[in-house]
């Protein structure tokens, strides 16, 4: 259970507030006493009464997480213990309740003897990316937390810039989609039924295309609410299964990799992330074998993660990474493997992986730009075709009547 408290810190004599994990109210009070906090109020957090993580946790922007990571890295570089670093960082966010409560929860877990990764994993305030938490875990196990946090800050800022460009580019296509849906919906539910009434009075056999459009219009007019509810339920079920069912997630990830263009973007993104993390760890003094094994855990796509974990096991047994990837290379670029093989021959694997990561990030940025530039005309063509089909289907019976008169 999570309890929200307000009180006074005995050491600083300042008012404090935050969250604390405990089995019950009495244990929460004992923990506050151990921390040296005289509580004024303490009660169970309503956020913890919900079982779904998307209700319980709040999202955090990439640039904000990058800023936090950078600050933590700077403090750690000064030789300050992680528990004191968290307290120092918390004091800078007193005006931002969510971040402040986040650090309060982390501080409580650290005081209980948990690792920084475990504290991030168990906190229930902010939803953190899986790769971020796995990177922290890797950094703690390898003793490179400071370096990895700084690299994560750089990575998150770069990704935030890319996402910003993507969002900006998606504004117009999104506007087109929304307007198009309203137009098609209006035609099917308002215009088509009125024309249908005219056809009914003529007692004339209608073309197949006209009958199809009329049937679709009647269906959406009568069952639009049911269709909306079913779509919402399907989305919730899909989200739940993807997060909690490993077989389902594996199947979806496999389908994603096989999808033209989108699969290439996903693959390149994962390979870049893996190469980037291995490079960071190796530069931080972690043995290459251990860096490969640890970095395979940060891959988000389960298909690629499975292949890299198998390859990592082969590396532990003494094989080259390039050889291991050839053995499990179903969704790994040939150029990626060849570059690693070259790095292994020249003993410059770290530099090669660093260059690969930068190259793949740039390639992905270019692919996304191309995709967005093609998306707009594709949407307009699709919507135009649908509306054109509806209009043609409605005009065909009218043309037939005019021809019949002659």
N, C-alpha and C positions, 0 to 999 in steps of 0.2 A: 504494500500500500504506500501511497505517496501523501505526505502531509505538508500543507503550506503553513509557514509560521511567520510571526512578526515578534521582534524583541530587541534586546540591547546586548551588544557584545561587551563582555566584562573588560577585555583588554583595551579596546579603543573607546569604550563608553559611547559608541555610535549606534544609532538605530539600524537594525538589519532585518531583512526578510528573505525568504527563499523557500525551497522545497527540501524535504528530507524523506528518505526511504525507511520504512519500518514495518514490522509485522502488525503492530497495533499502536494505539495512542500512547500507552505507557512506555513502550520502547522508544517511541519518537521523543518523548520528554526526556528520557534517560540520555539519549544521544545528544540532545541539545545541551544538557547539563555538562556532558563530557567535553563538548565543543566550547564551553564557557559562554553560553548564551542564555540570558534571562528572558524567557519568552513571555510576551504579553497575550498573544493568542496563538492557538494552534488547532487546525482542523483538517479533516481529510480533503484532499484536492478533488474537486468534481471531475477534473480531466481524467483521473485514474479510474473512474467508474465505468468507462467505456472499454470494451475489449479490442476494438479495432485500432490499429496504430495510426491510421490516417485521421482518426478523430482525436487521438490522444496527443500526437506530436504536431508541431508546426514546422513548415518548411523554412529554410534559410537561403537567402540569395547567395550566389556563388562569390560575388565580390565581398560580401560581409564575412563569409567563411574564410576567404583568402586573407582578409585583413586580420581576423582573429588568429589564423595560423601563423601569419608573419609576426604578429606581436609575441605569440608564445615562443616562436623560434628565437627571436631577439632576446627575450628574457632568459631562455635556456642557455643561450650562448654566453650570457654573463655569469654562468655557473650557479644560478639559483635553482634549488630543488623544484621538481614539478608541482608539488603541493603549494609551495609559496608562489610559484608562477601563476597558478590558477587563482589564488587569492588576490594577487596583484592585478591580474587581468579583470577579475570580477569588479574590483573597485572602479574601473574605468567605464563600466556600463551600468552605473546606478540609475541612470535616466532611461535605460532601455530594459524594461522589466523582464522580457522574454530571455534576453541574453544573460541578464543578471541571475535569473532563476536557473538558467542552464549551468552557469558556472557554480552556483550554490550546490546544485545536485552533484556536479563533478567533485567539488570540494568535499562533500559529505562522503562520497564513495572512496576518495583517496585517504581520508582520515580513518576509514574503516579498514584500510590496508589493501584495497583493490588497486590493480594496475590502471594506468591512464586509459588503455584500450577498453578494459572492462567497465570503467566508469562511463566512457562514451557509449558503450553498448547497452548499459542498463538504464541510463538516464531517459526520462520520458518527456522531455521538454521540447527538444528540437529533433527533427528527422534528418539524419546525416546520410550522405551517399555511402553505399556499401563499400566502394573502392577506397573511400577516405578512411573508414574505420579499419579496413584490412591493411592499408598502408601504415597506419599508426601501429597496428599489431606487429607488422613486419619490422618497423623502426624500433619498437621497444625490445623485440627479441634480438635485434642485431646491435642495439646500443647506438642507433643513429637518429634518434628522435628529432634533435635540433635540425639536422640537415634535411631530413625528409619533410618536416613541417615547412621549411623555407621553400623547398621544391614544390610541395603541394600548393603553397600560396601562389607561386608563379604559374603552376599548371592551371589552377582554378581561375586566375585572372585571364589567362589566355583563352580558356574555354568560355569564360563569361563574355569576352569580346566577340568570339565566334557566335555564341548564342544570341548576342545582341544584334548582330548583323542578320542572323536567320530570322529573328522575330520581326525586325524591321522590314525584311523582304517579304515576310508572310502576311503583312497587314493587308495589302491589296488582294492577294488570292483569297484570304479569309473573307474579306468584304464581298468578293464575287460569289463565293460559296453560299454565304448567308442570303444575299439578295436572290441568288438563283433558286435556293430552296423555297423562299417565299413566293417567287414567281411561279415555279412549277406547282407548288402546293395550292396557290390561288387558282391557277388554271384548272387543276384536277378537281378541286372541291367547289369552285364557284362557277367558272366559265363553262366547263364541260357539262355539268348537270343541266344548265339552262339550254344549251344546244341539244342535249339529249331529249329534253322535253319536246322540242320541235320535231325531232326525228320520230318520236313515238307517235305523233299525230299523223304522220305520213304513211305509217304502216309499210315502210319500205325495208327490204333486207339490207343490212349495213355491211360494209367491208369488214374483213377480219381485223384490220388494224384499228378501225373505229370502235369495234366491239371490245377490243383489248383495252383501249384508252378509257372507254366508259366503265369497264369493269374495275380498272385500277382506281379511277376517280371515286366510284361508289365505295370501294373497299376502304380507302383512306378517309373518306367522309364519315363512314360509319365506325371505323375502328382505329382512328388516329390516336386516341388515348391509350388503347391497348397496345398498339405498336410502340408508342413512346415508353410505356412501362416495361415492355419486354426488352427493349434495347437497353434501358437502364439496368434491369436485372442481369442481362447478359454481360454488361460491362463490369458490374460488381463481381459476378461469379468468375469472370475471366481474370480480373485483378487479384482476387483471393487465391485462385488456383495457381496463378503465375508466381505468387509470393510464397505459397505454402506447399505446393506439390512439385517435387523435383522432376518427376517424369513429364508432367505437363509443361513445365518450364523448359526442359530439354527439347521437347518436341517443337515448342514455339520458337526457341532459339535456332533450331535446325532449319525450320521453315524460313525464318528471317534471313539466315545465311544463304539460302537457296534462291531468295527473291532477287531478281535482276536489279542492279544498281543499288538498291537499298542494302542488300546483303554485302556488297563491296564496301559501302560506307561503314557498316557495322564492323566488318572484319578489320578494316584498316584502323578504325578507332581503337579496337581491342589490342591489335598488334602494337600500335603506337604507345598505348598505355603500358603494356608489358615491357617494351624496349626501354621506355623512359624510366620505369621503376628499377629495372635491373641496372641500368646505367647509374642511377642515383646511389643505389646500394653499393655497387662496386667502387664508385668514387669515394664513398664514405668508409671504405675499408672492409666491407663484408666480402668474404670469399665468394667467388663466382658461383660455385655449386650451391651454396646456401641462398644466394641472391636469386637464382633461377627458381629454386624450390619455393621460396617465400613469395616471389612476385607472381607466380602462377595463381595464387589465391586471390589476387585483386582483379582478375579478368571477370567481367560481368556475364558474358555469354557462356552458358554451361557447356556447350559443345566444344568451344575453343579451350575453356578451362580444363575439361577432361583430357583433351589432347596434350596440353602443356603440362599437366600434372604427370601424365605418363612419360612425357619427354624428360621432365625434371627427375623422375625416378631413375631413368636411364643415365642421366648426368651424374647422379649420386653414385651410380655403379661404376663410373669412370669413363663413360662414353661422351663424345663431343655433343654439344647441343644441336649442331647442324645435322649430325647423323641421326640423333634421336627424333628431330622434327621430320626428317625424311621418312622415318618409320611411321610417324603419326601425322602426316601432312595433309590430310583430307581438305582442310580449309585454311591452310597456311600458304601464303604466296611463295612461289619458287624464288623470286628475287630476295625475299626476306631471309630465306634459308641460305642462299648463296652469299649474301652480305655477312651473315653470322659466320659462315665457314671461312670467309676471307679474314674476318676479325680474329678467329681462332688461330689461323695460320700465322698471322702477323703479331699475335698477342696484344691486339688493340680492340678487344671485344667491347669494352666500355665506350670507347670513342665511336665505334661503328654503330652501336645501339643508340647512342645519343643522336647521331646523325640520322639514323633510321626513324627515330621518334619524331624529330623535327620535320623530316621529309614527309612522313605519313600524315602528320598534322596539317601540313600545307596542302597535300593531295586531297585530304578530306574537305578542307575549306574550299578548294576549287570544285570538288564534286558537288558539294552542297550548293554552291553558287550556280553551277550548271543546272542542277535539279530544280532550283527555284526559278531560274530563267525559263525553263521548259514547262514548269507547272502552270504558269499563268495562261499561255495560249492553249495548253491542253484542257484546262478547266473551261475556258471560253468555248472551245470547240465542242466539248462534251455537253455543256449546258445548251449551246445553240442547237446541237443535234437533237437533244431531248425535246426542247420547245418546238423545233421544226417538225419533229415527228408528230407531236400532239396537234399542231396546227394543220398539218397535212391530213391527219386522220379525221379531223373535224370537217375539212373542206371537201374530202373525197365524195361523201354522199350528196353534197350540194352540186358538185360538178356532174355527178351521175344524173341528178334530176334535170339539170339544164340540157344534157345530152339527150335525155329521154324525150324532152319537148320537141327536139329537132328530129 
